[in-house]
Each structure stands twice: as C-alpha cells, then as structure tokens.
Amino acid sequence: MERLVYNLSKEQAYEFIRDYALNLEVFADKDLVVTVQTLMDCGGNLAQTARKLYVHRNTLNYRLDKIKRLTGLNVKKYEDATIFKLALLADRRIR
C-alpha cells in the first residue's frame, strides 16, 4: 500500500483525501492513528487491540467512535480501516 501511495503526486494524494472529505485533524492525533494501526495489526479483534494498547475496552470504543465522528469512517470495518490507512499515507505524502 505504501508504495502505491508514495508513487502518487502530492496533488493526487490531496485529491484522494478530499474525495473522502476526511478531516485532517484526525491524523494529528497520534493516539487515534496508533489505535487504527493496532486494530488492523490485530485483524479487527477489539479485545486483542485493547490489550496491546494497554487501554480499557471502553477507551478503545471511545477512540473508534471519535474517529467515526471526525472522518465518517467506521474503522471496525476492514474496508473503512483500509481507507483510513491509505488516507494516512496520503497525508504523510503531502507533508
């Protein structure tokens, strides 16, 4: 995925983020970014993700709800988590 995104021009990367109307503020919050990355590493398993992050499951759900509120993406679904990951890579490409 990273190679795909890094081969985009900065304009294309910005366009990808704009197409999904994502709030770039979410990528500045390291806890939220690490949460999604860990969730994907754990195959979407919430209990395992909470253990790896050393947070209570309610805290994990709060973070996931915050991501949904800021981006409209339900990262509990693999497709939305993948879009989030691609948008994160695109955001890094822009900066």
C-alpha positions as a printed NumPy array, in Angstrom:
array([[  0.   ,   0.   ,   0.   ],
       [  2.786,   2.385,   0.91 ],
       [  4.46 ,   2.067,  -2.481],
       [  1.164,   2.748,  -4.192],
       [  0.505,   5.928,  -2.242],
       [  4.087,   7.221,  -2.385],
       [  4.004,   6.927,  -6.179],
       [  1.143,   9.427,  -6.251],
       [  1.899,  13.058,  -6.841],
       [  1.134,  15.401,  -3.958],
       [ -1.87 ,  16.686,  -5.888],
       [ -3.24 ,  13.161,  -6.325],
       [ -2.692,  12.405,  -2.647],
       [ -4.546,  15.571,  -1.672],
       [ -7.342,  14.678,  -4.113],
       [ -7.71 ,  11.231,  -2.501],
       [ -8.165,  12.804,   0.919],
       [-10.529,  15.437,  -0.478],
       [-12.649,  12.788,  -2.256],
       [-13.377,  11.156,   1.076],
       [-13.864,  14.566,   2.74 ],
       [-11.657,  13.495,   5.619],
       [-10.86 ,  15.792,   8.499],
       [ -7.053,  16.037,   8.572],
       [ -7.223,  16.83 ,  12.291],
       [ -7.572,  13.112,  12.986],
       [ -4.098,  12.396,  11.58 ],
       [ -2.536,  14.842,  14.048],
       [ -3.839,  12.806,  16.998],
       [ -1.182,  10.116,  17.472],
       [ -3.387,   8.047,  19.815],
       [ -6.048,   7.715,  17.124],
       [ -3.53 ,   6.81 ,  14.429],
       [ -1.848,   4.186,  16.619],
       [ -5.264,   2.828,  17.565],
       [ -6.222,   2.173,  13.937],
       [ -2.83 ,   0.723,  13.083],
       [ -3.02 ,  -1.638,  16.062],
       [ -6.602,  -2.588,  15.223],
       [ -5.515,  -3.548,  11.715],
       [ -2.5  ,  -5.468,  13.07 ],
       [ -4.882,  -7.418,  15.318],
       [ -7.173,  -8.292,  12.436],
       [-10.03 ,  -6.187,  13.792],
       [-10.12 ,  -8.011,  17.132],
       [-11.175,  -5.367,  19.67 ],
       [-10.199,  -7.28 ,  22.812],
       [ -6.718,  -8.016,  21.484],
       [ -6.317,  -4.405,  20.33 ],
       [ -7.255,  -3.069,  23.776],
       [ -4.728,  -5.426,  25.415],
       [ -1.946,  -4.394,  23.023],
       [ -2.66 ,  -0.707,  23.614],
       [ -2.938,  -1.223,  27.389],
       [ -6.318,   0.519,  27.446],
       [ -9.752,  -0.482,  28.704],
       [-12.118,  -1.696,  26.021],
       [-14.384,   1.302,  26.68 ],
       [-11.438,   3.618,  25.962],
       [-10.843,   1.79 ,  22.695],
       [-14.51 ,   2.157,  21.748],
       [-14.382,   5.863,  22.649],
       [-11.402,   6.341,  20.302],
       [-13.081,   4.416,  17.499],
       [-16.254,   6.484,  17.936],
       [-14.173,   9.67 ,  17.822],
       [-12.58 ,   8.531,  14.547],
       [-16.036,   7.832,  13.14 ],
       [-17.263,  11.256,  14.244],
       [-14.257,  13.055,  12.696],
       [-13.979,  11.073,   9.457],
       [-17.262,   9.278,   8.91 ],
       [-15.279,   6.027,   8.666],
       [-16.194,   3.055,  10.839],
       [-12.716,   1.589,  11.21 ],
       [-14.193,  -1.534,  12.813],
       [-14.975,  -2.468,   9.208],
       [-11.903,  -3.575,   7.29 ],
       [-12.798,  -1.528,   4.192],
       [-13.086,   1.7  ,   6.183],
       [ -9.899,   0.905,   8.113],
       [ -8.086,   0.44 ,   4.799],
       [ -9.377,   3.784,   3.516],
       [ -8.18 ,   5.395,   6.756],
       [ -4.742,   3.803,   6.36 ],
       [ -4.478,   4.959,   2.726],
       [ -5.575,   8.465,   3.697],
       [ -2.975,   8.499,   6.484],
       [ -0.282,   7.543,   3.98 ],
       [ -1.579,  10.198,   1.567],
       [ -1.451,  12.788,   4.356],
       [  2.169,  11.845,   5.037],
       [  2.888,  12.13 ,   1.304],
       [  1.523,  15.676,   1.273],
       [  3.582,  16.837,   4.249]])
